């Protein structure tokens, strides 16, 4: 079961409130704000939206 499109439409980066983009494998969500660029993991089809759990990807 994948992350629902309805959920993806409302999720925003907790740090900067920008939109997120899911990768093709549906294993992570990346913040689209170039200054933030945090990547949030998806574990067992649940996005982990904690800044402490995110990694930075420029």
C-alpha positions, -999 to +999 in steps of 0.1 A: +000+000+000+014+034-010+011+068+005-023+081-007-025+110-032-049+128-008-023+128+020+005+139-004-016+169-014-019+182+021+016+174+035+040+202+039+076+205+052+073+210+090+104+232+089+096+257+061+060+248+051+069+242+015+055+215-008+070+180-008+077+156-037+077+118-033+104+098-050+097+071-076+103+043-050+079+060-025+106+057+002+111+094+009+096+129+006+118+158-004+111+195+004+110+215-028+124+246-012+160+249-024+171+266+008+156+238+030+160+206+009+152+183+038+143+147+029+118+128+051+118+090+052+087+069+046+086+038+068+059+012+064+039+036+041+039+063+068+058+095+062+080+104+092+075+142+093+100+149+121+128+174+114+151+154+136+146+123+114+152+142+081+184+144+061+196+172+039+199+167+002+211+196-020 
